[in-house]
Amino acid sequence: MKQVPFYCLMILSLCLVFSCQAQTKSKSTDSPYTFKNPSYDGIGKVYMGREISFVMGFEGRDWLERQEREQEESIALALENLPITAQSVVADIGAGSGYYTFRIAPKVPQGKVYAVEIQDEAIRYLQNRSKELGFDNVMTVKGSEASPNLPENSVDLAIMVDVYHELEYPQEMLAEIRKSLKSDGKILLIEYRGEDPEVAIKPLHKMTVRQAKKELEANGFKLVQNGQFMSIQHFLVFEKAD
């Protein structure tokens, strides 16, 4: 049998080494995210085909508290349809100025509302506002980009009002929110309707039902309610999938 030259064996060995290193590197850098040149109002980070938008800073507080918001966004209907009881524990993730937080607090007198924010200025504002309004069932929580930092198995309803599309780490956040929910806990997404060009909101700050379902289902949730009663927003309730 003809022998293989030594230098050929060396080349073959090196090729195998580099191939293994490349495979190891590929596995170690696996990520659910891809990247592109940022679009207008986007961060260039893409999750399941959707570019993530910039986070609205707390300097937008006046817009959150504008008088026209109730009429424009059907706030009363949203509050009326929240799947909560007087004993519920609610997490308002990305609470901002507390527009929803302080309207939910009276509805859960034997429960509590976690007002979750990552911006220190917002945390201070929420704390001061809670004292002014006399709500002792509102607790502020400093979250991070990848976690709301909530106790495990403690939350009946986690709401994100025009927030989900801004999460820099949606997969990680959904995993952490899932841990915080009770066995029958739910997630509510209120998002501007991405299917409707008449909704005068920047495209990356809107979401379609199809995209929301795609992302939430990939992370262990199922859609159980698609409310059609809000004027320009979706009201999407998800619960843990079996």
C-alpha positions in Angstrom: 0.0 0.0 0.0 1.3 3.4 -1.0 2.2 5.6 2.0 0.9 9.1 2.4 3.7 11.7 2.5 4.3 13.2 6.0 3.6 16.8 4.8 0.2 15.7 3.5 -0.7 14.3 6.9 0.4 17.6 8.5 -1.8 19.6 6.1 -4.7 17.3 6.8 -4.2 17.6 10.5 -4.1 21.4 10.3 -7.2 21.5 8.2 -9.1 19.4 10.8 -7.9 21.7 13.6 -9.0 24.8 11.8 -12.3 23.2 11.0 -13.0 22.3 14.6 -12.0 25.8 15.7 -14.3 27.3 13.2 -17.2 25.1 14.3 -16.5 25.9 18.0 -16.3 29.6 17.2 -19.6 29.4 15.3 -21.4 27.7 18.2 -20.0 30.1 20.7 -21.2 33.1 18.8 -24.7 31.8 18.0 -27.2 34.5 18.7 -30.9 35.1 18.0 -29.9 38.6 16.8 -28.5 39.9 13.5 -27.2 43.3 12.7 -27.5 45.8 9.9 -27.0 49.5 9.2 -29.5 51.2 11.5 -32.7 52.5 9.9 -34.2 55.8 10.9 -35.1 55.5 14.5 -33.7 52.0 14.7 -30.6 50.5 16.5 -29.6 48.2 13.7 -30.2 45.1 15.8 -32.7 42.6 14.3 -34.8 40.0 16.0 -36.8 37.5 14.0 -36.9 39.9 11.0 -37.8 43.0 13.1 -35.4 45.9 13.7 -35.5 47.0 17.3 -36.3 50.7 17.8 -34.6 53.3 19.9 -35.8 53.6 23.5 -37.8 56.8 24.1 -36.0 58.7 26.9 -37.7 60.1 30.0 -37.6 63.5 28.4 -40.7 62.3 26.6 -42.6 62.3 29.8 -44.9 65.3 28.7 -45.9 63.3 25.7 -46.8 60.3 27.8 -49.0 62.6 30.1 -50.6 64.6 27.3 -54.3 65.3 27.9 -55.4 63.9 24.5 -53.9 60.5 25.3 -57.1 59.1 26.9 -59.2 59.8 23.8 -56.5 58.9 21.3 -55.6 55.6 22.9 -58.8 54.4 24.5 -57.2 54.2 27.9 -60.5 53.6 29.8 -61.3 50.6 27.7 -57.8 49.2 28.1 -58.1 49.5 31.9 -61.6 48.0 31.9 -60.4 44.9 30.0 -57.3 44.2 32.1 -57.4 40.5 33.2 -56.9 41.4 36.9 -58.7 41.2 40.3 -58.5 43.3 43.4 -55.7 40.9 44.6 -53.6 40.8 41.5 -49.9 41.5 41.3 -49.2 43.6 38.2 -45.8 44.4 36.6 -45.8 47.6 34.5 -42.6 47.0 32.6 -41.2 50.2 31.1 -43.5 52.2 33.3 -42.2 55.6 32.2 -44.1 58.3 34.0 -46.5 55.8 35.6 -49.4 56.7 33.4 -50.8 53.1 33.6 -49.2 52.3 36.9 -51.2 54.9 38.8 -54.4 54.0 37.1 -54.0 50.3 37.8 -53.0 50.7 41.5 -56.6 51.6 42.7 -57.9 48.5 40.9 -55.6 46.1 42.9 -56.1 47.4 46.5 -55.2 44.0 48.0 -52.5 43.4 45.4 -49.6 45.5 44.2 -48.0 47.1 41.1 -44.4 46.8 40.3 -43.3 49.8 38.3 -40.3 48.6 36.4 -37.9 51.1 34.8 -34.2 51.1 33.7 -33.8 54.9 33.8 -32.8 56.4 37.1 -34.7 59.6 36.4 -37.9 57.6 35.9 -37.4 55.6 39.0 -37.0 58.8 41.1 -40.1 60.3 39.5 -42.2 57.2 40.1 -41.1 57.0 43.7 -42.0 60.7 44.3 -45.3 60.4 42.5 -46.3 57.3 44.5 -45.8 59.3 47.7 -47.7 62.3 46.4 -50.7 60.1 45.4 -50.5 58.0 48.5 -50.2 54.6 46.8 -48.5 52.2 49.2 -49.1 49.3 46.8 -46.8 50.6 44.1 -43.2 49.4 44.3 -40.5 50.7 41.9 -38.1 48.2 40.5 -34.8 49.0 38.7 -34.7 46.7 35.8 -31.9 46.1 33.2 -31.8 45.8 29.4 -32.1 42.0 29.8 -34.3 41.5 32.9 -37.1 43.2 34.8 -35.5 41.9 38.0 -38.8 40.7 39.4 -39.3 37.9 42.0 -39.9 34.5 40.5 -43.5 33.1 40.4 -44.9 36.3 41.7 -46.8 38.2 38.9 -50.3 37.7 37.7 -50.1 40.2 34.8 -47.0 41.8 33.1 -47.9 44.7 30.9 -45.8 46.5 28.3 -47.5 49.6 26.9 -45.7 50.6 23.7 -42.6 49.1 25.2 -41.9 45.7 23.7 -40.7 47.0 20.4 -38.0 48.9 22.2 -36.5 46.0 24.2 -32.9 45.6 23.3 -32.9 42.0 24.4 -36.4 40.7 23.8 -35.5 37.0 24.0 -33.8 37.4 27.3 -36.5 39.7 28.7 -39.3 37.3 27.8 -37.4 34.4 29.5 -37.1 36.5 32.7 -40.7 37.7 32.5 -41.8 34.1 32.1 -39.9 33.1 35.3 -41.6 36.0 37.2 -45.1 34.9 36.1 -47.3 32.6 38.2 -48.4 29.4 36.5 -51.5 31.1 35.2 -49.8 34.5 34.7 -50.2 36.6 31.6 -48.4 39.1 29.4 -50.3 42.0 27.9 -48.8 43.9 24.9 -50.3 47.2 24.0 -48.7 48.2 20.7 -49.6 50.6 17.9 -51.0 48.8 14.9 -48.3 48.0 12.4 -50.8 46.8 9.9 -52.5 50.2 9.7 -50.7 52.9 7.7 -53.2 55.5 9.0 -51.7 55.2 12.5 -49.4 58.1 12.5 -46.5 56.5 14.5 -43.0 55.9 13.3 -42.9 52.4 11.6 -40.4 50.9 14.1 -42.6 51.9 17.0 -45.5 49.9 15.7 -46.1 46.1 15.6 -48.3 43.7 13.7 -50.2 40.9 15.4 -48.4 38.4 13.2 -44.9 39.6 14.4 -46.0 39.8 18.0 -47.3 36.2 17.8 -44.2 35.0 16.0 -41.9 36.4 18.7 -43.9 35.5 21.8 -44.7 31.9 20.5 -41.0 31.3 19.9 -40.5 32.1 23.6 -43.1 29.9 25.2 -46.3 31.9 25.0 -49.6 31.6 23.2 -52.1 34.4 22.3 -55.3 34.0 24.2 -57.0 37.4 23.5 -56.7 39.8 20.6 -58.8 42.8 21.8 -60.2 44.9 18.9 -61.6 47.7 21.1 -58.7 50.2 21.1 -58.7 52.9 18.4 -55.1 52.7 17.2 -53.4 50.0 19.3 -53.5 46.2 19.7 -54.5 44.7 23.0 -52.7 41.3 22.9 -52.9 38.9 25.9 -50.5 36.0 26.0 -50.2 33.2 28.6 -47.6 30.4 29.0 -47.9 27.7 26.5 -48.2 24.1 27.7 
